[in-house]
Amino acid sequence: MWVWAVRVFKTRSAAATAVRAGHVKLNGASVKPAQQVVPGDRVRVWVNHRELHLEVVDTPRKRVGAPVARTCYIDHSPPPPPKEILASLPQRDRGAGRPTKRERRELDRLRGRESY
């Protein structure tokens, strides 16, 4: 489980769960947790609401420290969106519950999906 060994996930079980759920792709294909990787492979991981694009450089035998882990891959991930864009997105108040029918209609109108 290379993604656990290079510290993309905190625990082996979290890494295995993500792999089984299809959040980890090796060279564009879904894999099983025991899949071996070799230098040159491309790994795409969806973790913490971000997609990481990693190129395998080294395959450690066991979990390694953070400084060594960073040398085991090349990160080709796109940069995260600016904080100004994230702050400008509308959000519901925490604990406000589900949107009412009126709010759903307003959201549909905003998204251009008016009902007939």
N, C-alpha and C positions, 0 to 999 in steps of 0.2 A: 504494500500500500504506500506508494511513493508520495501521494499527497499528504499523508500523515507524517512520513519520515522527514519531509522538508517543511513541516510546520504550517501547512495551509489550513489544517484542521487541528483543534486542540486534542481530540481523543481519537483513538482508532475506531471506536464505535460510531462517532459522528462522521468520520470519513467513510466508513462502510455504508452507513445509512445514506449519505449523499450519493455515493456511487450507485447503490441499488435504486435510488429514486431518479437516476438519470441526470444528476446535476454535474457529473464529471464525464467528459468526452475525451477520448484518445484518438487523435487524428480524425476527428469528426464523427466517430462512432461510439455508441454507448458500450461500456465495458463492465466486467465483473470486478469485485474488490481485489482479487488475486492476480489481475492482469499485470504482466511484466512490462516495464517501459525501458527503452533504450535511448541513449543520447541521440538527439535529432527529432524525437517524437514531439508532437504538439499536444498539449493538454489544455482543455478549456474547462474552467471550474466556475460554478455559480455559488458564491459564498458571501454572506453578509450583504445581500442585495446588490452585489457587484459581480460582474463577470471578469474573471482573470484569464488571460491568454499567456500560457507559460510554455517555453521551449526547454526540453530536458537537456541538461549539459552533463550531469553526473547522476548515478543511481546509488545512493548510500545503502549499505547493508542494514543499518538500524537508524533509529531516530537520532538526528544530530542537533547541535545547538544552532541558535538563530544565525550567528555570523557564518557558519559553515553552510547552513541551509540556503542562504542567499546566493551562494556560489554554485548551487546545484541546478539552477534554472536561470533563464533569461526572461524577464517580464516584458511582454509585448502588449500589456493591457492598455486600453484607452484611458486617458485621465478622467477622474470623476468630474461630474458637472460642477460648475461654479456654485458657491454657496448662495449667491444672489438669486440664481434661478430656482434653487430648492426652496428658498425663503418665500419666493413669490407664488409658489403653488398653493392653491386653497386647501385648507385642512379643516376637518370637523373638530370640534372640541372633544377632548378625551372624555369618554363616558357619556356622550350625548346619545348613544344608541343608534339604531338604524334610521336612515332617512325616512321622512314621512312621504306620503304619496305626492304631496305638492312639491317637496324638495326633489323627488325623483323626476317629476315632470320638468322642473327647471333645469336639472342636470342633463336630461335628454335634449331639451331645447338648446342648451349651451353646446352640447356635443354634436348638434345637427341631426339628431335622430328623433324628430318630432313624430308623435303618434297621430294616426289619422282617425 
